[in-house]
Amino acid sequence: MEARAIAKNVKIAPRKARLVIDLVRGKSVVEADIILANINKEAARLIRKVLTSATANATNNLGLKKEDLKVSQAFIDEGLVMKRMKFGSRGHVDPIKKRTSHITIVVSDNK
């Protein structure tokens, strides 16, 4: 059985968040939580929230045990891009793209 959690429009660039989520894909939930707790990056804190939510969905809604769960899918999709402008030299304008992400984590018990 599977349980999932999705966080949409999180204010972190997908390129930065993918570096962290690659470390936990395929691991057990307990091991992934320990890994994310010891990484000093903002993406690790955001991904850990989504992992905790997916685990809670599995335990409360499906009645599964936390120790039996494994991260079966974990991926980051691009979200909205907020476009801003910054004044550059000699009167021209430089674009600034503030990127957001959609974080999706699916946990399962492999049964």
Secondary structure as UniProt FT lines:
FT   STRAND          2..10
FT   HELIX           14..21
FT   TURN            22..26
FT   HELIX           29..37
FT   HELIX           42..61
FT   HELIX           66..68
FT   STRAND          70..87
FT   HELIX           89..91
FT   STRAND          93..108
//
